[in-house]
């Protein structure tokens, strides 16, 4: 599952807890952004303003993160900038598989930080 340098992600390798936590009307499948990655797909229209999250992963210092593909940076007043790293699928949730849109026309989610946690909000119905 080394997406950065080698193997592609495979649906069979997605941990059970990720599938179990996937909301109704969402599914995982090959990404339209990068065919070597898994993406999140809606199977039904999702209302504008709907929020998903929080993004799950390990809290790490920037220096401990080897790839920025599956992580977000969050500022913690007592600790400074920390990364929420979901590189290890066992430590992340289904939000790990949300991929960046290639253009503003494709974007229908945007990230937001609430109480030092990352959520995704539906920007528009498409």
Secondary structure by P-SEA (a helix, b strand, c coil): cccccccccccccccaaaaaacccccccccccccccbbbbbbccccccccccccbbbbbbccccccccccbbbbbbccccccccccccccccccccccccccccccccbbbbbcccbbbbbbcccc
